[in-house]
Amino acid sequence: MSEEQQESNQEEKSSDIVKSMYDESFDISMEDLMIPDVQEEATKGNIVEDKVEGAFKFCFLGAGQGGSRIAESFNKKGYERVAVINTAEQDLNTINVKNKLLIGEGGAGKDPEVARKLYTEKENDILDFIRYSFGEEFDRIFVCVGGGGGTGSGLATSLVDASKEVCEAMKLPASKVGMILTLPKNSEGRGVCNNASKLLREVMQHVDSGKISPLIIVDNERVANLYPNLPVSKFWDVANGSTSGLFHLFNHTAAKDSTYSSFDANDYKNVLDSGLIVFGASPVKNWQDSIAISRAVRENLKGNLLTGGIDLSQGSTAGAIVIGGKEQLDNIKQMDLDDAFSQLSRMLKPNTLVHRGIYSGNQSGLTIFTVIGGLGLPQERLKGLET
């Protein structure tokens, strides 16, 4: 090739480069580069499956030691969408769940303001943590907190806001966020009880506005009175396990068919959307006596509630599930069960609808499980916290 031809080719190449640099169809010409697609890996679909059958896919987000214990109790029941947050590593280490987030050092020292400040600093990390832990498919998030501690009290309403934000960002229909709130024993001290009373009043305002539903209160003073001989090693398991057990019983039953009459998912949702709710259980020992069944509902329900100071006459909705053995269901008259359901209805606001279900169980005996919603602020218990 002659020197003139080489120069001509070089000029053509230079001209092509200049044309490509100023081609108006794109801004810049990029070479093919091996860039790892980290973003695709981070946002890949995350589906979490429970180990138990239920009508709804619930998530439990625990904050502080008390709230983390509650969340852990649901994990023990087979719920896998469980995550906990704490400001103290040593408290976080004692909780046996997969998803944990530490946002501080040394704890909040019973001071809610410390936890609120840490939330502000770590808000984006917390939002990412919630989304990762719960996956892309669920029905409702429950924020679990201890009302007397610094971390739980300080993070409670902020985590409700964060949970709603996650649901909205993921375009999930879960518009309501539930809360499970523990109240301290009176012996835990004035500062702890004061934290709990302030949080209870604040949370009830959100319940009344419809932002939080349901609110479930676990009253440790009430549990201590119901089970006075519990050893220290069993107290928290009983307090938290009773609530998670009754909660799961209704969720599990709402997913099951009944030979008699079903308590279905819409029945349970109606109660869960009603604000403050309480659970109860009424074993009927003398089931051969037709009056004893109604009496068990009337007397045992009031005596077995895990929350003190509740005025049941404020209740505006309820669910009742009867589980009986073969012998019991073969011999109890339908009208006797109807009377028991009517008894429960008379304990609540006039014309309150009681969603009912009757199921055969694998054990002998008869038990009536209840959940009552639409309740007001437990004034009597609040007074006890503030005096």
C-alpha positions in Angstrom: 0.0 0.0 0.0 1.4 3.4 -1.0 2.1 6.1 1.5 -0.8 8.1 0.0 -3.3 5.3 0.4 -2.2 4.8 4.0 -2.8 8.4 4.8 -6.2 8.3 3.0 -7.3 5.3 5.1 -6.1 6.9 8.3 -8.1 10.0 7.5 -11.2 7.9 6.8 -10.8 6.1 10.2 -10.4 9.5 12.0 -13.5 10.8 10.2 -15.5 7.7 11.3 -14.4 8.2 14.9 -15.3 11.9 14.8 -18.7 11.0 13.3 -19.4 8.4 16.0 -18.4 10.9 18.7 -20.9 13.4 17.4 -23.6 11.0 16.4 -26.8 12.6 17.7 -28.6 9.2 18.1 -26.7 8.5 21.3 -24.6 10.4 23.8 -21.5 8.2 24.1 -20.1 5.1 22.5 -19.5 2.4 25.1 -17.3 -0.7 24.8 -18.6 -4.1 26.0 -17.5 -4.3 29.6 -17.8 -7.2 32.1 -19.8 -5.5 34.8 -21.2 -7.8 37.6 -25.0 -7.3 37.9 -25.1 -6.8 41.7 -28.4 -5.1 41.6 -30.2 -8.0 40.0 -28.9 -10.3 42.8 -30.0 -7.9 45.5 -33.6 -7.6 44.3 -34.2 -11.1 43.2 -37.6 -12.4 44.3 -37.5 -13.4 48.0 -40.3 -15.7 48.9 -40.6 -16.8 52.6 -42.8 -19.8 53.4 -44.2 -20.6 56.9 -43.9 -24.1 58.3 -47.5 -24.0 59.5 -50.8 -23.7 57.7 -52.7 -20.5 58.3 -55.4 -18.4 56.6 -53.0 -15.4 56.5 -49.2 -14.9 56.0 -48.2 -12.8 59.0 -44.9 -11.1 59.7 -43.6 -10.4 63.2 -41.1 -7.6 63.8 -39.7 -7.6 67.3 -38.0 -4.6 68.9 -36.1 -4.7 72.2 -35.7 -7.7 74.4 -39.4 -8.0 75.3 -40.6 -7.5 71.7 -38.0 -9.9 70.4 -39.2 -12.6 72.8 -42.7 -12.3 71.4 -41.6 -12.5 67.8 -39.5 -15.5 68.7 -42.5 -17.3 70.2 -44.2 -17.0 66.8 -41.1 -18.4 65.1 -41.4 -21.4 67.5 -44.9 -22.0 66.2 -43.6 -22.2 62.7 -44.0 -18.6 61.4 -40.9 -17.9 59.3 -41.4 -14.2 58.5 -39.8 -13.1 61.8 -37.2 -10.4 62.4 -35.8 -8.7 65.5 -34.1 -5.4 66.1 -32.2 -4.3 69.2 -29.8 -1.6 70.5 -27.9 -4.1 72.7 -25.9 -7.0 71.2 -26.1 -9.1 74.4 -29.9 -9.0 74.3 -29.9 -9.8 70.6 -27.7 -12.8 71.1 -30.3 -14.5 73.4 -33.0 -14.5 70.7 -33.0 -17.6 68.5 -34.3 -16.3 65.1 -32.6 -16.0 61.7 -33.0 -12.3 61.0 -31.4 -9.9 63.5 -30.4 -6.3 63.2 -28.2 -4.4 65.7 -28.6 -0.6 65.5 -26.7 0.6 68.6 -24.2 -0.2 71.3 -24.9 -1.0 74.9 -28.7 -0.6 74.7 -31.1 2.3 75.3 -30.9 2.3 79.1 -34.7 2.4 79.5 -34.7 5.7 77.7 -37.0 5.7 74.6 -35.3 8.9 73.2 -32.1 7.0 72.7 -33.9 4.4 70.5 -35.7 7.1 68.6 -32.4 8.9 67.7 -30.9 5.6 66.6 -33.9 4.9 64.4 -33.4 8.2 62.6 -29.8 7.4 62.0 -30.5 3.9 60.7 -33.8 4.3 59.0 -32.8 3.2 55.6 -31.0 0.1 57.0 -34.1 -0.8 58.9 -36.3 -0.4 55.9 -34.0 -2.7 53.8 -33.9 -5.2 56.7 -37.7 -5.4 57.0 -38.1 -5.9 53.2 -35.4 -8.6 53.1 -36.6 -10.5 56.1 -40.3 -10.7 55.1 -40.0 -11.3 51.4 -42.5 -10.2 48.8 -45.7 -12.0 49.8 -47.4 -11.4 53.1 -50.7 -10.1 54.4 -49.9 -8.1 57.6 -47.0 -7.0 59.7 -47.1 -7.1 63.4 -44.7 -4.9 65.4 -43.9 -6.5 68.7 -42.6 -4.4 71.5 -42.2 -4.3 75.3 -43.9 -1.2 76.6 -41.5 -0.6 79.5 -38.1 -0.8 77.9 -36.2 1.9 76.1 -35.7 0.2 72.8 -39.3 -1.2 72.4 -41.0 2.0 73.6 -38.7 4.2 71.5 -39.1 2.2 68.2 -42.7 1.2 68.4 -44.5 3.8 66.4 -41.5 4.4 64.1 -41.6 0.7 63.1 -45.3 0.9 62.4 -44.5 3.8 60.0 -41.6 1.8 58.5 -43.8 -1.3 58.0 -46.5 0.7 56.2 -43.8 2.3 54.0 -42.5 -1.1 53.0 -46.0 -2.3 52.2 -46.7 0.7 50.0 -43.3 0.5 48.3 -43.9 -3.2 47.4 -47.5 -2.3 46.3 -48.9 -4.8 48.8 -52.6 -4.6 49.8 -51.5 -4.8 53.5 -52.7 -1.3 54.5 -53.0 -2.0 58.3 -50.1 -2.8 60.7 -50.8 -4.7 63.9 -49.0 -4.4 67.2 -48.4 -6.8 70.1 -47.6 -4.7 73.2 -46.4 -6.1 76.5 -47.1 -4.3 79.7 -44.7 -4.7 82.6 -45.2 -6.1 86.1 -45.8 -3.5 88.7 -42.6 -4.7 90.5 -40.4 -3.6 87.5 -40.3 0.0 88.8 -41.9 3.4 88.3 -39.7 4.4 85.3 -40.6 1.2 83.4 -44.3 1.5 84.2 -44.2 5.2 83.2 -42.7 4.3 79.8 -45.5 1.7 79.3 -48.3 4.0 80.2 -47.1 6.7 77.8 -46.7 4.3 75.0 -50.1 2.7 75.6 -51.8 6.1 75.4 -49.9 6.9 72.2 -50.6 3.6 70.6 -54.3 3.8 71.4 -54.5 7.1 69.5 -53.2 5.3 66.4 -55.7 2.5 67.0 -58.6 5.0 67.2 -57.4 6.6 63.9 -57.2 3.2 62.2 -53.4 3.3 61.7 -52.8 0.3 63.9 -55.0 -2.8 63.9 -55.2 -5.0 65.7 -53.6 -4.1 69.0 -52.9 -7.1 71.2 -51.8 -6.4 74.8 -49.9 -9.0 76.8 -50.2 -7.9 80.4 -47.3 -9.5 82.4 -48.9 -8.4 85.7 -52.0 -10.3 84.8 -50.0 -13.4 83.7 -48.2 -13.3 87.0 -51.5 -13.3 88.9 -53.0 -16.1 86.8 -49.9 -18.3 87.2 -48.4 -17.3 90.6 -46.3 -20.4 91.0 -44.5 -20.1 87.6 -40.7 -20.5 88.0 -38.5 -17.7 86.5 -37.3 -20.0 83.7 -40.9 -20.6 82.5 -42.5 -17.2 82.9 -41.7 -15.6 79.5 -42.5 -18.8 77.6 -46.0 -18.9 79.3 -46.7 -15.2 78.9 -45.7 -15.0 75.2 -46.6 -18.6 74.3 -50.2 -18.2 75.5 -50.7 -15.2 73.2 -49.0 -16.7 70.1 -50.7 -20.0 70.7 -54.2 -18.5 70.7 -53.4 -16.2 67.8 -52.2 -19.1 65.8 -55.2 -21.3 66.7 -57.5 -18.8 65.1 -55.3 -18.3 62.0 -54.9 -22.1 61.6 -58.6 -22.8 62.1 -59.6 -20.2 59.7 -57.8 -22.2 57.0 -59.5 -25.5 57.8 -62.7 -27.0 56.7 -65.3 -28.1 59.4 -67.7 -30.9 59.4 -70.1 -28.7 61.4 -69.6 -24.9 60.8 -66.5 -23.0 59.8 -64.8 -19.9 61.2 -63.3 -18.6 57.9 -60.6 -16.1 56.9 -63.0 -13.3 56.4 -64.4 -13.8 59.9 -60.8 -13.6 61.3 -60.0 -10.5 59.2 -63.1 -8.8 60.5 -61.8 -9.2 64.1 -58.3 -8.2 63.2 -59.5 -5.0 61.6 -61.4 -4.0 64.7 -58.7 -2.3 66.8 -57.9 -3.6 70.3 -58.5 -7.3 70.7 -58.2 -9.9 73.4 -58.1 -13.7 73.4 -59.6 -16.1 75.9 -60.1 -19.8 76.4 -63.0 -21.5 78.3 -62.6 -25.2 79.0 -65.9 -26.9 79.8 -65.4 -29.7 82.2 -69.0 -30.5 83.0 -70.1 -30.5 79.4 -73.1 -32.8 80.1 -74.8 -29.9 81.9 -76.4 -27.7 79.3 -76.1 -24.6 81.5 -72.4 -25.3 82.2 -71.4 -24.4 78.6 -72.9 -20.9 78.8 -71.5 -20.5 82.4 -68.0 -21.4 81.1 -68.2 -18.6 78.6 -69.5 -16.1 81.1 -67.2 -16.9 84.0 -64.0 -18.4 82.5 -63.7 -15.8 79.8 -63.5 -12.9 82.3 -61.1 -14.9 84.5 -58.8 -16.1 81.8 -58.1 -13.0 79.8 -54.4 -12.2 79.5 -55.0 -8.5 79.7 -56.2 -6.7 82.8 -58.7 -3.9 83.0 -60.6 -4.8 79.9 -64.3 -3.8 79.7 -65.8 -6.5 77.5 -69.1 -4.6 77.2 -67.3 -2.3 74.8 -66.6 -5.1 72.4 -68.1 -4.7 68.9 -67.1 -7.9 67.2 -66.1 -11.4 68.3 -65.1 -14.8 67.1 -65.8 -18.0 69.0 -64.4 -21.5 68.1 -65.7 -24.6 69.7 -63.4 -27.6 69.6 -64.7 -30.9 70.9 -63.9 -34.6 71.0 -66.0 -37.1 69.3 -67.9 -38.1 72.5 -68.7 -34.5 73.2 -69.9 -33.5 69.8 -72.0 -36.7 69.5 -73.9 -35.8 72.6 -74.1 -32.0 73.1 -77.2 -30.5 71.7 -76.8 -27.7 69.1 -79.1 -25.5 71.1 -76.7 -25.7 74.0 -73.9 -24.3 71.9 -76.2 -21.7 70.5 -77.0 -20.6 74.0 -73.3 -20.3 74.7 -72.7 -18.1 71.6 -75.7 -16.0 72.7 -74.2 -15.6 76.1 -71.0 -14.2 74.6 -73.0 -11.8 72.5 -74.8 -10.5 75.5 -71.5 -9.7 77.2 -70.6 -7.3 74.4 -72.3 -4.2 72.8 -75.9 -4.8 71.7 -76.4 -6.6 68.4 -72.7 -7.6 68.2 -72.0 -10.2 65.6 -70.2 -13.3 66.9 -68.4 -15.2 64.1 -68.6 -18.9 65.1 -67.0 -22.2 64.2 -67.4 -25.7 65.5 -64.6 -28.2 64.9 -63.9 -31.8 65.9 -60.6 -32.2 67.7 -58.2 -35.1 68.2 -58.5 -35.0 72.0 -61.5 -35.7 74.3 -63.0 -32.6 76.0 -64.7 -29.4 75.0 -63.1 -25.9 74.9 -64.5 -22.6 73.6 -61.9 -20.2 72.3 -62.8 -16.6 71.9 -61.4 -13.4 70.4 -63.1 -10.1 71.1 -62.4 -6.8 69.2 -63.4 -3.2 69.1 -62.4 -2.7 72.7 -61.5 0.6 74.4 -58.5 1.8 76.4 -58.0 -0.5 79.5 -58.5 2.3 81.9 -58.1 0.2 85.0 -54.8 -1.2 83.9 -53.6 2.2 82.8 -54.4 3.6 86.2 -52.3 0.8 87.8 -49.3 1.7 85.7 -49.6 5.4 86.6 -50.0 5.1 90.3 
